[in-house]
Structure formats: structure tokens, C-alpha cells
Amino acid sequence: MDLARLVGTWETTKEYDQEYDEWDSEFGAEFGYISTKEFRADGTCTFRKELVEDQRTYETNLIYTVESNIVTFKEEGYDYSESARIEKLTASELVLAYDYEGDDGRSYTDKEYLKRVN
């Protein structure tokens, strides 16, 4: 896996919630909601959510590390971190898988599908 390909801006196109077996593909300007992740070579990234109609943008600046195919996100000054498995990384497509324990105590994997925009 060429992790240099991770550097850039990625826009979420759809998400899958395994616990509830639900797909959400209402991302993008046509749905009024743009969600991006911008990875920089220095190990920092910005998660940005833009509400098109309200012309409001929310940003979270994070530090990320990659070991093998696991990317871990951590906000400066906080102990909490979140990890995702990189399932697919090409020049134009990124798939992140988030493993967790559901409300019922079973293991689930949610997926986020992203396309490169820059």
C-alpha cells in the first residue's frame, strides 16, 4: 500500500453502518452536505463538514499516524483517539473501515467511502 497516496483531500461519497444495516449516500453539494478529510504529509489532517444551504463550515484539526494499514486520528490536547483500517487506497478512491462493539455487544464494521478531490 502506497501511503503517500493518502496525502490530499478526500470527500465522503457514502457510508455504511453494519450494526443497523444502513447505507447513507446523501453526501455532496446536491444534498447540502459536504464532508472532507484533508491529509497532509506532516501528519496533520483536517476534517471539514460544510452545510451548503446554511453556508456554515465546521472543522476539526487532528494528528494522524499510520501503522501497517491502520490510520489513527487524535485531537491535540485530548486523550481520545479513533482508528480506522484502510481497506482500499488508490489514486482516486479511499475506503476506511471502523471496527467497534455495538449496543448489543457484538462486533461491527462501519465503512466510509471517499473520492479524491485534490
C-alpha positions in Angstrom: 0.0 0.0 0.0 1.5 3.3 -1.1 0.7 5.6 1.9 1.9 8.7 0.0 -1.3 8.4 -1.9 -3.2 9.2 1.3 -1.9 12.8 1.2 -4.6 15.0 -0.3 -8.2 15.9 0.1 -10.9 13.2 0.1 -14.6 13.7 0.0 -17.1 11.2 1.6 -19.4 9.8 -1.0 -21.2 7.2 1.1 -21.2 5.4 4.4 -22.3 2.0 5.6 -23.5 1.3 9.2 -23.2 -2.5 9.7 -24.9 -2.6 13.1 -28.1 -1.2 11.6 -27.5 -2.4 8.0 -28.0 1.2 6.7 -26.4 3.0 3.7 -26.1 6.8 3.6 -25.2 8.1 0.2 -26.6 11.6 0.6 -23.3 13.4 0.6 -22.2 16.2 -1.8 -23.4 19.7 -2.7 -26.6 18.3 -4.3 -27.6 17.0 -0.8 -26.4 20.2 1.0 -23.7 18.4 3.0 -20.0 18.1 2.0 -17.7 16.1 4.3 -13.9 16.0 3.6 -10.7 14.8 5.1 -7.5 16.6 4.2 -4.4 14.6 4.9 -1.1 16.5 4.9 2.4 15.0 4.6 3.4 16.4 8.0 1.0 14.1 9.8 -1.8 16.6 10.4 -5.3 16.5 8.9 -8.4 18.5 8.9 -11.9 17.0 8.9 -14.3 19.5 7.4 -18.1 19.5 7.3 -19.8 22.1 5.1 -23.5 22.8 5.3 -24.2 24.2 1.9 -27.5 25.9 2.5 -26.5 27.5 5.8 -23.1 28.4 4.4 -21.5 27.1 7.6 -18.3 25.0 7.9 -17.1 23.0 10.9 -13.5 21.9 11.1 -11.6 19.6 13.4 -7.8 19.6 13.2 -6.2 16.3 14.0 -2.9 14.5 14.1 -2.8 11.2 12.3 -0.4 8.2 12.3 -0.3 5.2 10.0 1.0 1.8 11.0 0.6 -1.0 8.5 -2.9 -0.4 7.2 -4.3 1.3 10.4 -4.7 5.1 10.5 -5.2 6.6 14.0 -6.6 10.1 14.5 -6.0 12.1 17.6 -7.1 15.6 18.5 -4.3 17.7 20.2 -4.8 18.1 23.9 -7.2 15.1 24.2 -6.6 11.5 25.2 -9.2 10.1 22.9 -8.2 8.6 19.6 -10.0 6.8 16.8 -8.6 4.2 14.4 -9.7 3.0 11.0 -8.4 0.3 8.8 -7.5 1.4 5.3 -9.3 -1.2 3.2 -8.6 0.4 -0.2 -6.3 3.2 -1.3 -5.8 4.1 -4.9 -5.1 7.4 -6.6 -8.8 8.2 -6.7 -10.5 6.0 -4.0 -10.2 5.5 -0.3 -12.2 3.1 1.9 -11.9 3.4 5.7 -13.3 0.6 7.9 -14.2 1.4 11.6 -14.4 -1.7 13.9 -16.4 -1.3 17.1 -18.6 -3.1 19.6 -22.3 -2.4 19.1 -25.0 -1.7 21.6 -25.8 -5.4 21.6 -22.2 -6.4 22.5 -21.4 -7.8 19.0 -18.6 -6.7 16.8 -19.4 -4.5 13.7 -17.5 -2.7 11.0 -18.8 0.6 9.5 -17.3 1.8 6.2 -16.7 5.2 4.8 -16.1 5.6 1.0 -14.2 8.6 -0.2 -13.1 10.1 -3.5 -10.0 12.2 -4.1 -10.9 15.8 -4.8 -7.4 17.3 -4.6 
